[in-house]
Amino acid sequence: MTTEHAVETAHHAGPANATEYIQHHLSFLKSADGMWNLDTFYISAFLGLVFLGVFYAASRKATAGVPGKLQNFVEATMELVNEVVNSAFHAKSKVIAPLAITIFVWVWLLNAMDFLPVDLLPTVFGYLGVEKLRVVPTADVNHTFGMSFGVMLCIIGFSIKAKGIGGWGKELLTAPFHAHGFMAIVLAPVNFIFQMIELLAKPLSLSLRLFGNMYAGELIFILIALLPWWAQWLLGGPWVIFHILVVTLQAFVFMALTVVYLSLAVEKH
């Protein structure tokens, strides 16, 4: 479609030029008080239910004989995640594998919303009176920070479970610089500061890496949608193919780093 046509189809009273078109697609559906991004919440919740439904259906239809396509897909996904868990996490935990599978599949589904045509869902929901809609939850930094904050809580929880509250507290004051006697007291505040920096840097890097990649991908798709229809196919096709790798890689990295961080949390310095 041409630029004018893309703008006109974005919404009934859509943006009038390219700048407004971009701003329109980068605007969230806000709650009445303006504090919450409702589109991020509802799309994330819906995709979470999709994940649970697909894996539940696969478990119900699982067979020891010739597996179906759904069972093959689920088993391949679980094998991939289990390889990461077994190679990176050496302690015993009933939580780590299900957590890793949940993170990988859910984040992949969130990222994969970028494959939908830019104007599709905003136009459909525009007919229902929804003026703004962003369909890629991981392009919302609030969402990626929320997920990474959950990872940070898991890191703290795994540390306390493995070492006890006293052991974890001692580690905060005695690592990475080990000392004895008076020097241990002197270095305790320094160790604590370094431990806090390390603890906060992990979720910060997780969230910004995922957000940055998905926001950039979303913005490129929006810019491609502004081009004439023939240029959209010419540029959009290769970018979609490349973006499949980006979407999968970012989900894998988020999952793998979470497993590594939790493995470090249960190990002693």
N, C-alpha and C positions, 0 to 999 in steps of 0.2 A: 504494500500500500504506500501511497505517497505520504509526505509529511503532513499535509493538510488532512488527508483521510485518516491517518493514525490519530491525529489530534481530535478529529470529530468523533471517532468511534470510542475514544477513551471514556466518554461520559456524555450524558445528554447535554449538559452545559459545561462541556469540557474546556480545557485550557486553550487559549487562542494562539499560542506560539510555542516554539520549541522549548524555550526556557520554562514556561509555565507547565508544559507537558512533563518535563523532567521533574520539576518540583512536585507536580501532582502525584507522580509515581513514587516519589521518595517520601511522601507524607503518610503518616500512620492514621488508622482509624482510632481516635482517642475516646476515652471514657468521658462522661459528662463533666467531671472535674479536671480533665486534661492530664491526669497523672499516669494513666495506664494505656498501653498500646493493645487495644482489644484484638486487632487482627493477629498480632503475634501470639497472643494467648490462645485464641480459639483455633487457629490453624495448627499450633503445636499440640494442643490437646487432641484434636481430631487425628493427627498423624500418629500420636501415641496410641490411640485406640486402634488405628489401622495396624500398627505393629503388633499389638497384643492379639488382635483378631486373626491376623495371618498366621502367627506362630501357634496360637491355640488351635486353629483349624489344622495346621500341619501335624500337631501332636495328636489330635484326634484321629487323623487319617493315616498315621504312621504305620508302616508294615515292615515285617522282617523279610518279606519277599521282594519282588521287583518294585522299587520305590517310584512314586509319581514325580512329576516335574516340581511340584511345590515342596515335597519332601527332599528332593535332591537339592533345591535351592537353599532350604533351611539348614540342611546338614552341611552343605558347603560353607555357608556363612558361619556356622558354629565351629567347624573345623579350623577355619581361618582365625577366628577369635581365640580358640583354644590354643593354637600354636603360639600366639602372642603371649597369652597368659602363662603357658607352661615354660616359655623361654625367659620371661621377665619376672614372674612372681614365683618365688621359691618357698614361701610359707604356705600353710594350710588355711584355706578359707572357703566357705560355702557361698560366699557373697560375690567374690571377685569375678568369676566367670559369667554369672547372670548379669552382673553390673556392666561388664565389658560388652556383652552382646547387646544389651539394651542401649548403651551409648552409641555403639557403632551403627546399628540399624536405625535408631531414631534420628541421629544426626544426619545420616545419609538421606532419610526421607525429608527432613527439613531442608537440606541442601538441594535435593532433587526438585523442589518446587520451582527452582530457577529454569527448569526445562519447559515449563508451560509458557505459551505465548504471552508476551508482556501485557497485552490489553484484554486477554481472555477473561480472567476472573474479575478484574475491576469493571469491565463492561457488563458482565452477567450480574454482579451484585449492584451495579449502578442502576439497573432496572428495578431493583428491590429497594432503592432509596439509600444505598450505601455510597457516600460520595468519595471516600478514600479507602484504599485497600493495598497493603503491601503483603505479598504472598510468600516471601522468603523469610521465615523467622530468624534464621541465622545471620541475616543481613541487618538485624537489629542488635546493637551492641548491648542493650539491656538483657536480651535473652542469652547471649553468649556469656555475659558476666554472671547471670543467674546460674547457668550450668556449671561454670567454673567455680562459683562460690560453693555449689553443692560438692564439687570435687574437693575443695579445700576442707569442708566439714568432714568428708570421708577420710582425708589424710589425717586430720586430728583424731578422729574416732579410731582409725586403725592403729595409730601410734599409741594411744592410751590403752587400747585392748591388748596390744603386744607387749608393752613395757610397764603398764600401770601408770596412774596419774603421777606418782612420785618419780618413776623412772623417766617418764617423758619430761617432767619438770626439771629433773637433774640434767637431762640431755640439752635442754634449752640454755642452761647456764654453763655447761662444761664443754660444749663442742661448738665450733670446730677447733678452737685453741684449748688444748689440754694443759693443765698446770696443777701444781700442788701447793698447799699452804696459803701463804699470803697472796701469791700471784693468782691463785684460783679465784680469790675474792675480787682482785683487781680486774681480771679478765671476764668475770661473770657478766657485767653489763654489756661488754663488747660482744661476747658470745650470743647474748640474748638479742641484741640488735641484728646481728648477722642471721640468726635463726628466723627472726621475724621478716627480714628482707627476703630470705629464701622461701619462706612460707607464702608470702604475698606475691612473689614473682611468678610462682607456678600458675596460679589461676589467672593472673594478669596476662601472661604469655599465651595461655590456652585460649582465653576469650578473644584477645586482639588478633591472634593468628587466624582463627576461624572467621571472625567478623570481617577482617580486612579482605580476605580472599573472596568471601561471598558477596560483600558489598561491591567490590570491584567487578565481579561477574555480573551482578544485577545491573550495575550502571552501564556496562558494555551492551547488555541486551536492550536496555532502554535506548541507548544511542543508536543501535542498529535498527530499532523500530522506527526511528525518525527518517530513515533512508527510503528511497523509492523501493517498490516491491521487489524488483529484480535484484537490487543491491542487497536487500534483506536476505534473500535466499543465498546469494553469492558469498556474503560474509557471515551470515548467521549459521549456515550449515557447518562449515569447518569449526566455528567457535563452539557450537553445541557438542560436536564430537570431542573437541579438546576439553570442554567443561565437564564431560562425563568423568574424565580422569581427575579433574580438580575436585569435583563433588565427592568422589570416592576416596581420594587421597586425604582430604581434610577430615572426613569422618574417621578414617583409619588412624590418622595422626592424633586426633583428639582422644580416641579410645586407647591407643598404644601409650601415649604419654600419661594418661590417667593410671593405667596399669603400672607403669614404671614408677610414678610418684607414690602409689600405694605400696609398691614393693620397697621403695626406699624408706617409707614410713615405718615399716615393721622390722627393718634391719637396724642393728646397733652400729653406732659409729666405730 
